[in-house]
Amino acid sequence: MTGRTNAITGGASFGHTVDFISDGLPYAKYIVTDGQSVPQPSPNPTKTGLRFYRWVDSLQNAITFPYTPTGDITLSAVHANYREDMCLSEADKTICVLSGRNYYKTNAGWAIAGYTSSASMTAPVLVALSADDAAVTALYYGSTDLGGSFVYHDITYYYCGSRWCWGGEYTSTATDVTELYKCTDTTMAAAALTLVKRYLGEI
């Protein structure tokens, strides 16, 4: 796909050129008339040892697609060193053990795992791309329920609920997560976003 040029005309004259650059090299180019949008190039560009994250402009603003340029512009690919050591994919794996209570991943499927601890609440946090993959079970108690969902960088994430959590601050004593992250957010939504940002290498 490197160097591919797409002309989205829709009219007699061209207006704007959108150049896509990956790792310093041309990746794709769209030439569109004024007011027209361009799609995100597919497939995403690759870089050894890293994952594609997003396209940004010269000011590092994230680009949302379809994108309507107002002039000639160059967009650059951003690759991130995602923290896979924060993730679980197998069912029945322990997320954390809080005050003797084991919280484990209910279903198989990729998820970011961690927990949050503050003066008001300590709870496991599991964030995934589907509600089923974000499900958590407290041993001997049952499901922690679904907490909700949010959109971040155009991706919808689901996170577990806080049922069967503890009041007060606790530290996990066991886990199957290689790098279990403890955050201090006071809500499940905030904690889930923190885990996503850390996974993406933003914090």
N, C-alpha and C positions, 0 to 999 in steps of 0.2 A: 504494500500500500504506500510505501514511501514515495513521495513526489507526486502522488495522484492528484489530478486536477478535476474538479467537478464544476460545471457551469450550470447554475440554476438561473435560467434566463427569465422567462415570464414576461419579456418585453424586448424591445428592439435594441436597447443599450445596456451596457454593464455599469454598475454603480460602485460597488465596494469589493475589495479583495480581503479574504480572511485566510491568513497563513497559519498553519498549525506546525509547531516545532517541537520535536522530542529529542532530548539529549543533544541539543545544538544542531540537529539536522532536520531538513524539511520532512514533514510527515504527510500532510495533506493540504490542499488549497481549494477554497470555494470562491467563486466569483458570482456575485449576486447583484440584482438591481436594487435600487433604493427601496427600503421597506420590506424586503424579503428576509427570511430567516434561513439559517444553516443548521443542519443536524450535527450531533456529535459524531466525529469520525468513528467508524467501527471496522475492525476490532480496535480495542484500546492498544496504545503502544506498550511495548514491553521493555524492561531493563533488568539485566541480570542481578538477582539477589533482592530486587525490590518489586513492589506492586504499584500499578497505576492508581493514582489517587484522584486527580481532577485536572481540568484545564484552567489556566489563570491568564489574566492580561498582564501588561507591563507593571502594574501597580500591585500585583499579586491578589487581585480580586478574583474570587471563584466565578466561573462562568456557568450559567444555567442554560440548558438546551431545551427546545430550539432557541438559537441566539440570533438576534437581529442587530447587525452592525450599523453604526451611524457614520462609518468611514472606514478606510483601510486599517486593518489591525492584525497584529501577530499574537497568537495565543500559544502558550507554552505548557507542555505536559509536566505535571508534578508527580514524582514517584515517592512513595513512603516506605519506610522500613517498619511494616506493621508488626506489632508485638504478638506473635502467635503463642508466646509463652504464657499469655493471659487467657488462653482459650481452652474450652473443653468441647469434645464432639461425641463422646460415648455416654450412653445412659448409665445411671447409677453411680456416676463418679462424684466424689465428695467435693463440694464447693468450699465449705468451711464447717468447722465445728465450734459452736458458740455456747459457752457455759454447759458443755456436755451434750448439746443438741446437734445432731448431724443433719446438715442440709445438703441434699444431693440433686444432681441433674436428673429430671424425670425421664426425658426422652433423648434418643440419639439425634444429633444434628448440631451444627456449629453454633457456638455462643461464646461471648466474652464473659468471664466470671470474676467476681470479686465480692467485696462486702463493704458496708458503710457502718461507721460507729461514731456516735456523738452522745452528748449527755441525754438526749431524748430518745434515741433509738439505735439499736444494732441489728442489722439484717443482712442476709445474703443478697447479692445482686447478680442477676443473670440477664444479659442483653443479647438478643438474637434477631434474625431476619424474619422470624415467624413466631406466633404465640406459642406453638407447641415446643419449639426449640428453646424458648425462654422459661419453660415450666420448671418449677422447683418443688421438691417434696421435703418436708421436715419429718425425720424418722419418728415413727410412732404417733405422729400428729396428722400428717396429710399435706395436701397442696397448699402452697402459699398464695394461690390464685394469681391472676394476671394483673399487673399494676397499671399497664397502659401502653401507649406507643407515642413516638415522636418522629419527626422528619429532620434529618441532619445531612447537609450536603446532598439533598435530593434522594436520600435513602431512608426508608421507613424502618425503624427499629422498635422491637417489642421488649418489654422488661417485666420481670416477675413482681408480684405484690409483696406486701410486708406482713401478711398473716403469719402468726406464730413467731414473730420477731421478739426481741427483747427490748425492754426499756433500759436505758443507761448504756455505758460504754463497756465493751468486751473486745478481747482479741482472740482471733481464731487459733485453735490449738492443733489443727490438722487440716490437710487439703490434698486433693489430687491435681491442683493447678500448679504448674511449674513456678509461676510468678504471681502469687495471690496479692492483689492490690487492695489496700485498706484506705478508703476515702472517708471524709468526715462530713459529707452532705447530710442534711436533716430530712430530705425527702427522697423517695425512690426514683422519681423522675430526674432530679438533679444528680443523684449518684449514677444512674444509668448513663447520662450524658457525659459525666466525668470519665467513666470507663471507656466509652467510645472514643473520646478525645485522647485518652492515654494510649489506647490501642492504635490509633492513627498516628501517634507520634507528635501530637499537637501540644501535649503537656508532659 
